Amino acid sequence: MTAQAPPTKDELVELLASYGDRPPGDVPDRVDSLELAWIIHSMEERYDVELDLDDVQLARMVTLDSVLDVLATALGGDPHDRPAAHR
């Protein structure tokens, strides 16, 4: 698979805001299981890929930052645009 740029945090917040029909400012940092399923489905459609995430990767995806990190790895790129000290 060719590396693809993962979504940004702002894009992920917008996605979750549209899923929950709420303003982006109301999107919490923690991601519940239904939101995670929506994110994975949306990313598979957006990038036209099948994300084959294992149990360890899925278990890590509990905050926006950890979701972005796992998606970046799964899409063949680098973890998103946070400084390395914050990963």
Buried (B, 14 or more C-beta within 10 A) or exposed (E): EEEBEBBEBEEBBBBBBEBBEEEEEEBEEEBEEEBBEBBBEBBEEEBEBEBEBEEEBBEBBBEBBBBBBBBBBBBEBEBBEEEEEEE
